[in-house]
Amino acid sequence: MKFSVYPNPSTGAFIVETYGHHSNVELSILDLNGKRVHSQRINSNKTNIELNAIANGVYSVVLVSNDTVSVTKLVVSK
C-alpha cells in the first residue's frame, strides 16, 4: 500500500494519506523500541492525526490492510 505522512518532521500533528482504494486499514505508530504509542482504524484516504503529547524522536508509521504491511518513518520535533 502506498502512503505518505506529512509534514515530516512534525510537531505531533500530521496527515496520513493513502493512495488507491483500501478498506479495513489499521494505523499504528511505534517508537524505536517497537512499543505502540498510538493505533487507530482509518477509513478515508486522508486522515489527520494529532499526538500532541508524543515525545520528540523517530517513529515508525505502520499501515496494515488485509495481507499488506507498509511502513515509513516519522520524525517528531517540537
Protein Blocks (a to p, Z undefined) as FASTA:
>chain_A
ZZdddddddehiacdddedjdehiacddddfkopafbdcddfbfbdcdddfkbccddddd
dddehjaccdddddddZZ
